[in-house]
Amino acid sequence: EVEAAMIYPPHYYDTFPKSINYGAMGAVIGHEITHGFDPTGSQFNHIGKLRNWWSNETREEFDRRVQCIVDQYSNETVVPELGIQLNGMQTKEENVADLGGLKAAFRVFLVFLS
């Protein structure tokens, strides 16, 4: 859910460079939009009904990419002194949304630059 407060500090400052605002606000908005296509959101159609609307090839490729994200995050040690590892499977929904949001914000910023 994206609140109207997003157009105010600390998410947006009209005196900051556009790159900062696109990165901060754009990543949050992109994150929330990406949830519609993350491992859970992708199972629902445009009216919110549980429905398989992707082709088998699309689902397989998506699952392969999500597994890559899970593997990458699972190899991260959060607290080295205690040997605490991230569990990429537990955080996959948020990780997919974070990465999707950042990618979307960057793409929009590139459009702004052109």
Number of C-alpha atoms within 10 A of each C-alpha: 9 12 7 7 10 15 13 11 10 11 16 19 15 10 7 9 9 15 15 14 20 22 20 18 22 25 22 23 20 22 26 18 18 21 20 17 18 20 17 11 15 19 17 16 15 10 7 10 9 13 12 12 13 14 8 10 9 11 16 12 11 17 13 12 13 20 15 13 18 21 16 13 19 17 12 15 14 11 10 9 7 8 10 11 14 18 16 21 15 12 14 20 19 17 19 20 24 19 16 22 24 20 17 22 24 18 14 15 18 11 9 11 9 5
